[in-house]
Amino acid sequence: MPGQTVGLGGMSTFNMQHGFVEALVRGFRSGFLQDESYHHLSQCDTLEDMKLNLQETDYGQSIQNDAAISPPLLEQRALQKMVTEFFYLRAQAVEPLATFLDYITYEYMIENIMLLLRGTISGRSANDLLAQCHPLGIFSESTMRQIPGFDASPRGYSDLYETVLVDTPVGVYFQRYIDTQAKTKITVASDVRGVLEEVQLEILKHSIMKLYLEDFYAFCVSLGGETAEIMGGLLRARADRNAINITLNSFNTPLNEPAMRDNYRKNLYPSFGDMYPEGTELLQRADDEAKLAQALQPFAIYRPIAERFSHTGGAHDDFSVDDEFYRHEVKLYELAFESQMHFGCFYAYVKLKEQEIRNLVWISECILQRRKDQIGKYVPIFSKADNRPGAGKGGH
């Protein structure tokens, strides 16, 4: 562990190794939309007005060559801008920051692989699926094209095994999962087929994401110092959110049956988090929304969510568990920029940019659908005041 701490850089050496890249990401922070920009965007009546207002922000150059904007195009341009900035940071990074930034991309690689696997079942074309893949999770295009193109044959499943489990940076997580399910190390491709056919893709996704989060958490803790403390807190919050969402989404499905809750659903929860293990044991026994709210009550950070959930039953138009977590996590990510000489600000930057993109898409959709009464339900970032119309009723 001491050797790893020296690699990260202490207070006296961090800036020599990572100071330039940290300065860059803190400079990118100044590009977030300010309260004034959100106010002006909220007053727009058309998407043309919105484009004119965005010309005065960091997004101006990204959309200047577009004759007109739409919510999907705006999302695409904003995402391209974020990805360009991220990979610029990655190009300047040295170890262990380089590996840390790679870990951030693994989440999106997993999402892309699951998207391609779902598309295989639905019969959608490879080009349509690749167009929907997150650019932060792009790896070899030839590899990605093989995933939705495998045949339902022993050879096809052999190709799937080799592609997903060997040729991708996140292959180790698929290998661990299949090893766990099969109980023995798989060497025959037909064994892979048996495992994949027995498991719904959504369950597969949660299992792979659990392994990824646990691995990322262990890596951050091994770095020590401020990074271990700040990233540990951010990832524990993420693990809690995954566990809560898995529980909520299992209601009215076979996963909510007693035997499945005890023997299967609990294995989808990450083995760390602010709720782990006492809270996850409560989640394991929850079989409806009321018991889910009761499981959250003992934890002060989630009690407001539990209370709103209890009052609405999770079904009110102005309430969404995801939206409540977006608001909670934005506060955590903002705090990551309050201290220096740690890697948490890089992770926070990506997540806050994702929220800003959701905000832009939400505002543009409200303008397009003439729902100005709903336009204030975005989640402000680095806001000095929160006096939006309709604020506090939801978030996107």
Summary of the structure (lengths in Angstrom):
residues: 396
radius of gyration: 22.0
end to end distance: 40.6
largest distance: 60.8
contacts: 1224
relative contact order: 0.11
helix: 69%
strand: 0%
